[in-house]
């Protein structure tokens, strides 16, 4: 038995056990293994999993500092009743823990640090050559993205240790870049996935429990059940609810959970859903859905910047950026997609590689503005003609998108305000020299894709 006795908060603690698996007919199912972890303030159970070559592992992500003790349980005598302890230390400065929901419609890290999801979809990049995967990681490192959607696509041999080891390495690589990994558990649209949505209930349980045991200790994991619920006609809502209850039972880390669906395709009020995951081209639904469900909304698929022969995959960069800005300023979050067809037939959206689009640097510009804003800002329904986030009387961020306003009029609470005109396409911020107060008018360029930021600088309560 190999043990590390010190682990920092929200990091991976692992118990590795060597077993003669020649006596096990099926090492994935014939040997049951788990451990009870105890802390003065918390108790949890984590299942073990088979990692090939007679190696079994139990992993846990401690959420409390101090001394933890554990005891194993197994139907194999040599694995049963093993005891030990470890010390959980303070998290390092760049370790903020897993992502949680904040104030119903926003996100934050477990330590309270605000988190704004700026995501992209790159479903099968972990299936490519090692060289291609490294190129994708370099592209992500230089990008503004802090979340990546990945399809879990095991081969016909459902619990393929080699496959999951490779996927796990990529999850670790993303964690080192402070990028969240959203794992799509039942992805069935593309290469290498035939049959993943045709499992029996027993196979589904074995598969899910293995994935949870292997990945739940990583703080950058999110769970998504399927990439378009309406494309799995054999599964009803009660089937997804059953699988969700399974994750809630075995995922001691309580990672975020969702299912990608068209707006009316699923009941997002289901208690197991932590946030809405929507496929829709009209991002304006974000404001209404957050109000109705009181949950964060991420429009994961609104279209892709690219040149495919589909409406979804042939947006101009201007149109994609317009949708991303509009969705964010309506109180939601919008995920990037890129589908430029390369000479080698590869697409970022599936294969990864190099990003080619013009939206990347503009998303980075937007991210800087959003992360500089007060974390408590919320969508304002008072200004229906322009998407607006605000902290009333303190901060206003308004996006005009396709509208070419020549001016805007405001009546704000007492105080003096600094106004800035933002060209979201050319990535410039122009402050107005005169401070504003009371009722005032701001003249605008009357051009596409502009925004306005107004911040209180003095006065008032």
C-alpha positions in Angstrom: 0.0 0.0 0.0 1.4 3.4 -1.0 0.2 6.5 0.8 0.9 10.2 0.8 0.2 11.5 4.3 -0.2 15.2 3.5 -2.6 16.7 0.9 -3.9 20.3 0.5 -7.5 21.2 0.7 -9.5 20.3 -2.4 -6.7 18.3 -3.8 -6.6 14.6 -4.6 -5.8 12.1 -1.8 -5.3 8.6 -3.1 -5.0 5.2 -1.6 -3.3 2.8 -4.1 -3.6 -1.0 -3.4 -2.0 -3.9 -5.3 -4.1 -7.0 -5.6 -3.6 -10.4 -7.3 -6.5 -10.0 -9.7 -6.0 -13.4 -11.3 -8.7 -14.7 -8.9 -11.2 -12.0 -10.0 -13.3 -13.0 -13.0 -14.1 -9.4 -13.7 -11.9 -7.0 -11.8 -14.2 -4.1 -12.5 -17.3 -5.7 -10.9 -16.3 -8.7 -8.9 -14.3 -6.8 -6.3 -16.2 -4.2 -4.3 -14.0 -1.6 -2.6 -14.7 1.7 -0.8 -13.4 3.8 2.1 -15.1 5.8 4.8 -13.3 9.1 5.4 -13.8 10.9 8.8 -13.1 14.4 10.0 -14.4 16.0 13.2 -16.7 18.2 11.0 -17.4 15.8 8.1 -17.8 12.2 7.0 -18.0 10.8 3.5 -17.6 7.6 1.6 -15.7 7.1 -1.7 -15.7 4.1 -3.9 -12.6 2.5 -5.3 -11.9 1.6 -9.0 -9.8 -0.8 -10.9 -6.9 0.8 -12.8 -5.4 -2.3 -14.5 -2.5 -4.6 -13.7 -3.8 -5.5 -10.3 -4.0 -1.9 -9.1 -7.0 -0.6 -7.3 -7.4 3.1 -6.2 -9.6 5.0 -3.8 -9.6 8.8 -4.2 -11.0 11.5 -2.1 -11.1 15.4 -2.2 -11.0 16.7 1.3 -12.9 19.9 1.9 -11.8 20.5 5.5 -8.3 21.2 6.9 -7.0 19.0 9.7 -6.6 15.3 10.4 -8.6 12.8 8.4 -9.0 9.1 9.1 -10.2 6.4 6.8 -11.1 2.7 6.9 -11.6 0.5 3.8 -14.5 -1.9 3.2 -14.2 -4.7 0.6 -15.4 -8.2 -0.2 -11.7 -9.2 -0.5 -10.2 -9.9 2.8 -6.8 -8.3 2.0 -8.5 -5.1 1.1 -11.0 -4.9 4.0 -10.5 -3.0 7.2 -7.4 -1.1 6.2 -7.0 2.0 8.3 -4.9 5.1 8.0 -4.9 8.9 8.3 -3.6 12.0 6.5 -3.3 15.7 7.2 -5.2 18.2 5.0 -3.4 21.5 4.8 -4.4 24.9 3.7 -5.0 25.3 0.0 -2.3 26.9 -2.0 -3.0 30.5 -3.4 -4.0 29.2 -6.8 -6.3 26.5 -5.5 -9.8 27.9 -4.9 -11.6 24.6 -4.8 -14.5 23.3 -7.0 -17.1 25.6 -8.6 -20.4 26.1 -6.7 -23.6 28.1 -7.5 -23.7 31.6 -5.9 -26.8 33.7 -5.3 -29.0 31.5 -7.5 -27.8 32.7 -10.9 -24.0 33.0 -10.6 -21.0 30.9 -9.8 -18.1 31.0 -7.4 -15.2 28.8 -6.3 -15.6 27.0 -3.0 -13.5 29.6 -1.2 -15.8 32.4 -2.3 -13.7 33.7 -5.3 -16.1 34.8 -8.1 -16.1 32.6 -11.2 -17.4 33.7 -14.6 -17.6 30.7 -17.0 -16.0 31.6 -20.3 -16.2 28.2 -22.1 -15.5 26.5 -25.3 -16.5 23.1 -26.7 -13.8 20.7 -27.9 -15.5 17.4 -27.6 -13.0 14.8 -28.8 -9.6 16.5 -28.5 -8.5 13.8 -26.0 -8.9 11.2 -28.7 -6.4 12.7 -31.0 -2.7 12.1 -31.4 -0.4 13.1 -28.5 1.0 15.8 -30.6 -2.5 17.2 -31.4 -3.5 17.1 -27.7 -0.4 19.0 -26.7 -1.2 21.6 -29.4 -4.7 21.9 -28.0 -3.4 22.5 -24.5 -1.1 25.2 -25.8 -4.0 26.9 -27.6 -6.1 26.7 -24.4 -3.3 28.1 -22.3 -3.2 31.2 -24.6 -6.9 31.5 -24.8 -9.4 33.3 -22.5 -11.3 30.0 -21.8 -11.7 28.7 -18.3 -14.0 25.8 -19.1 -13.9 23.1 -21.8 -16.7 20.7 -22.7 -15.4 17.2 -23.3 -17.3 14.0 -24.4 -16.6 10.8 -22.5 -16.4 8.4 -25.3 -15.1 4.9 -24.3 -14.9 2.2 -26.9 -17.1 -0.8 -27.1 -15.1 -2.1 -24.1 -16.9 0.2 -21.8 -14.5 0.3 -18.9 -11.3 0.7 -20.9 -8.5 1.5 -18.5 -6.2 2.9 -21.2 -8.9 5.3 -22.4 -9.8 6.6 -19.0 -6.2 7.0 -18.0 -5.7 9.2 -21.1 -8.8 11.2 -20.3 -7.7 11.6 -16.7 -4.3 13.0 -17.8 -6.1 15.6 -19.9 -8.3 16.6 -16.9 -5.1 17.0 -14.9 -3.6 19.1 -17.6 -6.6 21.4 -17.6 -6.6 21.7 -13.8 -3.0 22.9 -14.1 -4.2 25.6 -16.4 -7.1 26.5 -14.0 -9.6 25.3 -16.6 -12.8 23.4 -15.7 -13.5 20.1 -17.4 -17.2 19.5 -18.1 -17.5 15.8 -18.9 -20.5 14.8 -21.1 -21.3 11.3 -19.8 -23.5 9.9 -22.6 -22.3 11.5 -25.8 -23.5 9.5 -28.8 -23.2 11.8 -31.9 -19.8 11.1 -33.2 -16.8 8.8 -33.6 -16.0 6.1 -31.1 -19.3 6.3 -29.1 -21.6 3.8 -30.7 -23.8 2.2 -28.0 -23.0 4.5 -25.1 -26.6 5.6 -25.0 -27.9 2.0 -25.5 -26.6 0.5 -22.2 -28.8 -1.5 -19.9 -29.6 0.0 -16.5 -27.0 -2.3 -14.9 -24.3 -1.3 -17.4 -25.2 2.4 -16.9 -24.7 2.0 -13.1 -21.4 0.2 -13.5 -20.2 2.9 -15.9 -21.3 5.9 -13.9 -19.9 4.6 -10.6 -16.6 3.9 -12.3 -16.4 7.4 -13.8 -17.4 9.0 -10.5 -14.9 6.9 -8.5 -12.1 7.9 -10.9 -12.9 11.6 -11.4 -14.8 13.0 -8.4 -11.6 13.8 -6.5 -10.7 16.4 -9.2 -11.9 19.9 -8.2 -12.2 21.1 -11.9 -14.9 18.5 -12.8 -18.4 19.3 -13.9 -21.0 16.6 -14.9 -23.3 16.9 -18.0 -25.4 13.9 -18.8 -25.8 14.2 -22.5 -25.0 16.6 -25.4 -28.6 17.2 -26.6 -31.2 15.4 -24.6 -33.6 15.4 -27.5 -31.3 13.2 -29.5 -31.7 10.3 -27.0 -35.4 9.4 -27.7 -35.1 6.1 -25.8 -34.5 7.9 -22.6 -37.3 9.7 -20.7 -37.0 12.3 -18.0 -37.3 9.5 -15.3 -34.3 7.8 -16.8 -32.1 10.9 -16.5 -33.5 11.5 -13.0 -32.5 7.9 -12.0 -29.0 8.5 -13.3 -28.8 11.9 -11.6 -29.7 10.3 -8.2 -26.9 7.9 -8.7 -24.4 10.7 -9.2 -25.8 12.6 -6.2 -25.3 9.4 -4.1 -21.8 8.6 -5.1 -20.3 12.0 -5.9 -19.0 13.1 -2.4 -17.5 16.2 -4.0 -21.0 17.5 -5.1 -19.8 18.7 -8.4 -22.1 20.8 -10.7 -24.7 18.7 -12.6 -26.7 19.5 -15.7 -28.1 18.2 -19.0 -27.9 20.0 -22.4 -31.3 20.5 -23.9 -33.4 22.8 -26.0 -35.3 25.3 -23.9 -38.5 23.2 -23.6 -36.8 19.8 -23.9 -36.3 19.2 -20.1 -37.6 20.3 -16.8 -34.7 22.4 -15.5 -36.6 22.9 -12.2 -35.6 19.3 -11.3 -33.8 19.6 -8.0 -30.7 17.6 -9.2 -29.9 20.2 -11.8 -27.5 22.8 -10.4 -27.6 25.0 -13.5 -29.3 25.1 -16.9 -27.5 24.0 -20.0 -29.2 25.2 -23.2 -28.9 24.8 -26.9 -30.6 27.8 -28.6 -29.7 30.4 -31.2 -31.6 33.2 -29.4 -29.5 34.0 -26.4 -32.1 36.6 -25.2 -33.9 33.7 -23.4 -31.2 33.9 -20.7 -33.0 36.7 -18.7 -36.4 35.0 -18.7 -35.0 31.6 -17.8 -32.9 32.7 -14.9 -35.9 34.6 -13.5 -38.2 31.6 -13.9 -35.9 28.8 -12.6 -33.7 30.9 -10.2 -30.6 28.9 -11.5 -27.6 29.9 -13.6 -28.0 29.5 -17.3 -25.2 28.6 -19.7 -26.2 28.7 -23.4 -23.6 26.1 -24.3 -24.5 26.0 -28.0 -25.8 29.2 -29.7 -23.8 28.6 -32.9 -20.2 28.4 -34.0 -17.9 30.8 -35.8 -17.0 28.9 -38.9 -17.6 28.0 -42.5 -19.5 24.7 -42.5 -22.6 24.2 -44.7 -25.0 24.5 -41.7 -26.6 27.5 -40.1 -25.2 26.4 -36.7 -21.6 26.1 -38.0 -21.3 29.1 -40.2 -21.6 32.2 -38.1 -19.5 35.2 -38.7 -17.2 36.2 -35.8 -19.3 39.4 -35.5 -22.5 37.5 -35.0 -21.0 35.0 -32.5 -19.6 37.9 -30.5 -22.9 39.7 -30.6 -24.6 36.6 -29.2 -22.0 36.1 -26.5 -22.2 39.7 -25.3 -26.0 39.7 -25.4 -26.3 36.5 -23.4 -23.9 37.6 -20.7 -25.5 41.0 -20.3 -28.9 39.3 -19.9 -27.6 37.6 -16.8 -26.5 34.3 -18.4 -23.3 32.8 -19.9 -22.6 31.8 -23.5 -20.1 29.2 -24.7 -17.8 29.7 -27.7 -17.7 27.3 -30.6 -15.5 27.2 -33.7 -16.0 25.2 -36.8 -13.6 26.4 -39.5 -13.0 23.6 -41.9 -9.2 23.0 -42.3 -7.4 21.4 -45.2 -7.0 18.3 -43.0 -10.7 18.1 -42.3 -10.3 18.8 -38.6 -12.4 21.1 -36.5 -11.7 22.8 -33.2 -15.2 21.9 -32.1 -14.3 18.2 -32.1 -10.5 17.7 -32.7 -8.9 20.7 -31.1 -5.6 21.9 -32.4 -5.2 25.6 -33.1 -7.9 28.3 -32.8 -8.3 30.3 -35.9 -11.3 32.5 -35.2 -11.4 36.3 -34.8 -13.6 36.0 -31.7 -10.9 34.7 -29.4 -9.2 38.0 -28.5 -12.6 39.7 -28.3 -13.8 37.2 -25.8 -10.7 37.9 -23.8 -11.5 41.6 -23.9 -15.1 40.9 -22.7 -13.8 38.6 -19.9 -11.6 41.4 -18.6 -14.6 43.8 -18.4 -16.8 41.2 -16.8 -14.2 40.2 -14.2 -13.5 43.8 -13.4 -17.2 44.4 -12.6 -18.8 44.0 -9.2 -19.6 40.3 -8.7 -23.1 41.1 -7.4 -24.3 42.7 -10.6 -27.6 41.4 -12.0 -29.7 41.7 -15.1 -32.0 44.8 -15.1 -35.4 44.4 -16.7 -35.9 48.2 -16.5 -34.1 48.6 -19.9 -35.7 46.2 -22.3 -34.2 47.8 -25.4 -30.6 47.1 -24.4 -29.2 44.2 -22.4 -28.0 45.6 -19.1 -26.2 44.3 -16.0 -26.2 46.6 -13.0 -25.7 47.2 -9.3 -28.3 49.9 -8.9 -26.8 53.3 -8.2 -23.3 52.0 -8.5 -22.5 50.3 -11.8 -24.2 49.8 -15.2 -23.0 47.8 -18.2 -25.2 48.0 -21.3 -24.8 46.3 -24.6 -26.4 47.6 -27.9 -25.4 44.8 -30.3 -27.1 45.2 -33.7 -28.7 48.6 -32.6 -26.9 51.7 -33.8 -28.1 54.2 -31.1 -27.1 57.8 -31.7 -27.6 58.6 -28.0 -28.9 57.2 -24.7 -30.7 59.0 -21.9 -30.4 58.1 -18.2 -31.8 59.1 -14.8 -29.6 57.7 -12.1 -29.7 57.9 -8.3 -27.8 60.7 -6.5 -24.0 60.9 -7.2 -21.5 61.5 -9.9 -20.8 58.9 -12.6 -18.0 58.2 -15.0 -19.2 56.9 -18.4 -17.2 54.9 -20.9 -18.0 54.0 -24.5 -16.9 50.5 -25.4 -16.3 49.3 -28.9 -16.6 45.6 -28.4 -15.3 44.7 -31.8 -12.3 46.9 -32.0 -11.7 46.4 -28.3 -11.4 50.0 -27.2 -12.7 51.8 -24.1 -13.2 55.6 -24.4 -14.0 57.5 -21.2 -16.1 60.6 -21.4 -14.4 63.7 -19.9 -17.5 65.0 -18.2 -18.9 63.4 -15.1 -22.6 62.7 -15.2 -25.3 63.1 -12.6 -29.1 63.1 -12.3 -30.8 63.1 -15.7 -28.3 63.1 -18.6 -27.8 62.2 -22.2 -24.8 60.3 -23.7 -24.1 60.7 -27.4 -22.9 57.5 -29.1 -21.2 56.7 -32.4 -24.3 55.1 -33.9 -22.3 52.0 -34.9 -22.7 48.3 -34.5 -21.5 46.3 -31.4 -21.0 49.1 -28.9 -21.5 49.0 -25.2 -21.6 51.5 -22.4 -20.2 51.3 -18.9 -21.3 53.8 -16.2 -19.6 53.7 -12.8 -20.3 55.8 -9.7 -17.3 57.8 -8.6 -18.6 60.0 -5.8 -21.7 61.2 -3.9 -24.9 59.6 -2.7 -25.4 57.0 0.0 
